[in-house]
Amino acid sequence: MSLLIVAAKDINEALELLSTKPPKAVKTHFVEELEGIGSFLYDFKDEFLNYEIYYRFDPYRETYLEASSVYKIKIFSDSILQWITENGTKENTLISRYSITLNKIKKFAIRLNDVCDVAIKNKYGLVGIGD
């Protein structure tokens, strides 16, 4: 199971962007939450700012967060990066429990930050597209 988060004005535009060929043309508009990251984020939710906003993304269906929520998601992704900086010694635990590395989590948080920047620049919301 994975979740795609797309900077777009609505769900239809997000689906259209994702069908663009080649996908690299719109890579800055989306990020994929790989398997394991969602469980990690949920288990450590009290460590992150604005997790309750991020949690609105449903990994099983399409979700739209208004443009007013994008900045809060950006703060959330920044708090993930801060957590990684402070908890580098927990990598073995993350690998054994979630099958993810700190590097994968860091890449996700950076890409989520970039997608938020695209959304803010274009006054878009964020669309979550689950499996």
Residue pairs with C-beta under 8 A, 6 or more apart in sequence:
1 35
1 38
1 59
1 60
1 130
1 131
2 32
2 33
2 34
2 35
2 59
2 130
2 131
3 32
3 33
3 38
3 57
3 59
3 128
3 129
3 130
3 131
4 18
4 30
4 31
4 32
4 33
4 128
4 129
5 30
5 31
5 32
5 33
5 57
5 112
5 115
5 126
5 127
5 128
5 129
6 14
6 17
6 18
6 29
6 30
6 115
6 126
6 127
6 128
6 129
7 29
7 30
7 70
7 115
7 116
7 118
7 119
7 122
7 124
7 125
7 126
7 127
8 14
8 17
8 29
8 119
8 124
8 125
8 126
8 127
9 122
9 124
9 125
10 64
10 125
10 127
11 62
11 64
11 127
11 129
13 127
14 30
14 62
14 127
14 129
15 129
17 26
17 29
17 30
18 26
18 30
18 129
20 26
28 114
28 115
28 118
29 115
29 118
30 115
31 108
31 111
31 112
31 114
31 115
32 108
33 57
33 59
33 108
34 100
34 104
34 108
35 99
36 98
36 99
36 100
36 104
37 98
37 100
37 104
37 105
37 108
38 59
39 98
40 94
40 97
40 98
40 100
40 105
41 48
41 51
41 54
41 80
42 55
44 83
45 51
45 55
47 79
47 83
48 54
48 76
48 79
48 80
48 83
49 75
49 76
49 78
49 79
50 72
50 73
50 75
50 76
50 79
51 76
53 65
53 69
53 72
53 73
53 76
54 73
54 76
56 63
56 65
56 69
56 128
57 63
57 65
57 126
57 128
57 130
58 128
58 130
59 128
59 130
59 131
60 130
60 131
61 130
62 127
62 128
62 129
62 130
63 127
63 128
63 130
64 125
64 126
64 127
64 128
65 73
65 125
65 126
65 127
65 128
66 125
67 119
67 120
67 123
67 124
67 125
69 125
69 126
70 116
70 119
70 120
70 124
70 125
70 126
71 116
71 120
73 112
73 116
73 126
74 112
74 113
74 116
74 117
74 120
76 112
77 109
77 110
77 112
77 113
77 116
78 109
78 113
80 105
80 106
80 108
80 109
80 112
81 106
81 109
81 110
81 113
84 102
84 105
84 106
84 109
88 102
90 102
91 101
91 102
94 100
94 101
94 102
94 105
95 101
115 126
116 126
118 124
119 125
119 126
